[in-house]
């Protein structure tokens, strides 16, 4: 792959709560000159703006339900077909299930494309829990107890392991140590992608 081809890399980022995934997503998107697409952000923006989609999502969430795959899939399809995402994107928060992986394959197949790599941030659970407990104290989040935080970590691993396993089989997973300073982790991400011939915008692969 040349730099010109990879300036619009199609990437997915995955990582446990507290591993700095959101921060790295912004850095990667900026570096590769592609939009960072978070399903959570799309839902929140639509709810905030009172769109028809936002009202649907608000109704579901308010009743304690989960947004169904059919709705999430349509949102992702619509977003990936928008002009700024045609040449590349960074997905965050989707796909969460193996069914969604299959749907993403179909969505990308509609434009004759596929994922280039999956950035997997890995972090020791105890380290992440300690980080999140410290943040909870600093921000006054009394509900974020150690039990609650550990439960979120368990849910993350249960949900994502089948998805990660699928992408591992395809040889797409670039595993990166997610602990450390923002720039330090960012450098690891860049290096892991470069090893796969995926270079940031304006950089020619050797």
Buried (B, 14 or more C-beta within 10 A) or exposed (E): EEBEBBBBBBBBBBBBBBBBBBEBBBBBBEBBBBBBBBBEEBBEEBBEEEEEBBEBBBEBEEEEEEBEBEBBBBBBBEBBEEEEBEBBBBBBBBBBBEEBBEBBEEBBEEEEBEBBBBBBBEBEBEEBBBBBBEEBEEEEBEEBEEEEBBEBBEEBEEEBEEBBEBBEEEEBBBBBBBBEEEEEBBEBBBEBBBEBBBBBBEBEBE
